[in-house]
Amino acid sequence: MRLDISYRTRFAFDAPVRESQNEMRACPLSDERQQLLSYRVTVEPSARMLSFTDYWGTRVDHFGVTDAHTALEVIAEASVETQEPRPLATGPPLDTLKMPGFRDRHEEFLKRSPHTDWNEDLTRAARQLSETNGSNVTSAVMEVSRFVGDKLSYEPGATEIGEPIADIAAKGVGVCQDYAHLAVALCRSVGIPARYVSGYLFSSDERTGSIDGDLVRVQTHAWFEAAVPGLGWLPLDPTNGLAVGRQHVKIGHGRDYDDVPPLRGVYSGPGTPTVDASVEIRRMDPNRPPSTPMQPALLAAVKAPRTREQQQQQQQ
Amino acid sequence: MAAMSTALGFFDEAVDEHGHTRDHYRPVQEWFDRLTLEQVKALEEQRNESFRRQGITFTVYGGDEGTERTWPMDLFPRVIDAEEWAMLERGLIQRVTALNRFLDDIYAGEQAIVHDGIVPRRLITSCTGFEREAMNVAVPMGARCLVAGIDLVRDGDGAYRVLEDNLRNPSGISYVIENRAAMTKLLPAAFSDLAVRSVDHYGRSLLRALRSIAPPACGDDPTVAVLTPGIFNSAYFEHAFLARSMGVELVEGRDLVVDDHVVAMRTTRGFERVDVIYRRIDDDFLDPVVFNPSSTLGVPGLMAAARAGTVSIANSVGNGVGDDKAVYAYVPDMIRYYLGEETIIPNADTYLLWEEDQRAEVLERIDQLVVKPVAESGGYGIVIGPKATDAELAEARQKILDDPRNWIAQEVVNLSRLPAWAGDHFAPRHIDLRPFVLSGEQVEVIPGGLTRVALREGSLIVNSSQGGGSKDTWVLGSPDHNDPGVLSSPDQTGAKAPS
């Protein structure tokens, strides 16, 4: 599936800020399931861009604005081709998780992290899930994902970033981040390496994954991947129970949200911001060439932002 | 003042097993033997007054809030003869060279040491000091431990051992230089007939090392600045001292701004580009964009500037992965792997508590061992088995079981002893040594280092934060050494008031 993505965040400050420094992680990666065709970043006020690949393999665009400003807008436009996932293979038995080399390689995905700090209740639940269903790693991970989908009901605004995952599980509500963190925590609690994935979902409804038309207006999405010995990383989307497939566009992964936030930064000055973030994804005719050219990987200067009118034409 | 007798199990620096003063201590011992009680007391008074006047103090944290004390320097100096120092110098250069190679391999290389199975991958990924944000940030010449402080002790047989490496922000060098300045003034006659090697060139050597890691594009005259957390930091005195002795600006985070990935400092003449930052701020506070977002001490965007290669930061970000105490246990393997050499100064015998068999042994003999948290420094969190109460031992056991990766255990090292003033006489007290090693175009060791002394009788804790003092450390020149060995007061050329 050819998808054109426009990720846009706008900060409006109620008083001028002297400086802001930001890091954006919005660029789809290329892997066996998806290929990045083009990517372009625009910042207003204009700023020099430093682009690099971080420890986790995610592209980061860093920019600072050091002139006083009351608004800051950043737009990332990507064109990506996605494929169906590999068919699921039968997983190895659970005791393969104990192989010392496997554990050594995945140490950082087995530990607690700020957003995946599980408690006894979650461990007990995960143990039951992994033992009841044929006791192989793939089925255990799928059980965890299904359990999370049942356990939480989708409710925007019901949770805050930073709320302990055990509390969220007890409340039984959340959004895609919470679903992903809970699944990661459950997997790790029984020794299955798991990581948080940030990305985009081409769907008019994050909760069901349904598609209505060729253009959707959404937010960034999150799901998770679990490491299966001998098979690699298995991606699952607990928010809507979908297999991760052509609708999913991956930006990157990490131990939890903090390793792949779409945008983070600091600003100095008296102003407080109102943030407006949105994502538009358009399904494209696969035979059309990508609308935006690839940007050089490092120190690409973006000095002349286009007007809003031009941007809108771009997206059509 | 009489020489003390030797005691079983401890190595005495100044006297041999027959109670005779060792050759290299004879002039010093004879000089102190001639002093009367009144003379010593007068010297002590003079010393305190001098340190107080210059504001040479340090802060003790914990208990009550920070308490300011004048720097406790003991009058009786430590002496290291030329041959012994030559061995130490070789050993320190070897160790720091290997650690630089290791850090560069982890952050900017292929992690070959992991792929070749010398250290397990989880040893790296489980380090609290492993900064993923510093991944692929290059450092010219791989001089990541630009300033290293390597803590050495001598065991019961007098053999030197490395107790720990300090590769993040080792402090204490200003005290080395101030101790020497004070001793030169207080006891000029004690130096007679001895060629004591100078330490006064430290500022010049540090500046040379810092300039050598400047980004290649910045030209022949790179601008260096010292970045301090500010006057409330316990080592602020040292930050100001170092800026002054190098003749460079002392700045705080708010004095720097990153514009288009270039660091500039506000000066009275406007903005000036900064090429090399000697930062004395911990990683976590250095840049709120990528580290602790609530830090107001750091410089937003600094890591991006370092990544863009427009500024070099010393010591490098993420060096904590090199001085983690579990990683320390692998340093002899690193020396073999990177340099093809055997370790010149061995480690203290160390147990890794995530290894099941080693953990079992430690839990059984915990009352005979020293237990340390892997990522702390300054002596915090250490449990000394033979001195601990049953409750303290039980607590240590539980902590090990809860998080074995966070602790190591070591055999107790019976630190060597040297006379120190105990109120009305000189008595043996335990000492260690922190030499300072600079990396740049070459690796250089400052002769001697900071000798720390446990001023309480029988105590093995030398940290100044825990009631320790210090001694001037005299490395004797050898006939074949170029160093003239002449003493002088600290270098004040190019002196500049801290801004």
Chai-1 contact restraints between the chains, C-beta under 6 A:
chainA,res_idxA,chainB,res_idxB,connection_type,confidence,min_distance_angstrom,max_distance_angstrom,comment,restraint_id
A,Q21,B,V289,contact,1.0,0.0,6.0,A-B,restraint_1
A,Q21,B,P300,contact,1.0,0.0,6.0,A-B,restraint_2
A,Q21,B,G301,contact,1.0,0.0,6.0,A-B,restraint_3
A,R48,B,D260,contact,1.0,0.0,6.0,A-B,restraint_4
A,L50,B,H261,contact,1.0,0.0,6.0,A-B,restraint_5
A,L50,B,A304,contact,1.0,0.0,6.0,A-B,restraint_6
A,L50,B,A308,contact,1.0,0.0,6.0,A-B,restraint_7
A,Y55,B,R132,contact,1.0,0.0,6.0,A-B,restraint_8
A,Y55,B,M135,contact,1.0,0.0,6.0,A-B,restraint_9
A,H62,B,A304,contact,1.0,0.0,6.0,A-B,restraint_10
A,G64,B,V258,contact,1.0,0.0,6.0,A-B,restraint_11
A,G64,B,G301,contact,1.0,0.0,6.0,A-B,restraint_12
A,T66,B,D259,contact,1.0,0.0,6.0,A-B,restraint_13
A,D104,B,P120,contact,1.0,0.0,6.0,A-B,restraint_14
A,D104,B,R121,contact,1.0,0.0,6.0,A-B,restraint_15
A,D104,B,R122,contact,1.0,0.0,6.0,A-B,restraint_16
A,R105,B,R121,contact,1.0,0.0,6.0,A-B,restraint_17
A,E107,B,R122,contact,1.0,0.0,6.0,A-B,restraint_18
A,E107,B,T125,contact,1.0,0.0,6.0,A-B,restraint_19
A,E107,B,S126,contact,1.0,0.0,6.0,A-B,restraint_20
A,E108,B,T125,contact,1.0,0.0,6.0,A-B,restraint_21
A,G265,B,V289,contact,1.0,0.0,6.0,A-B,restraint_22
A,V266,B,P288,contact,1.0,0.0,6.0,A-B,restraint_23
A,V266,B,V289,contact,1.0,0.0,6.0,A-B,restraint_24
A,V266,B,P300,contact,1.0,0.0,6.0,A-B,restraint_25
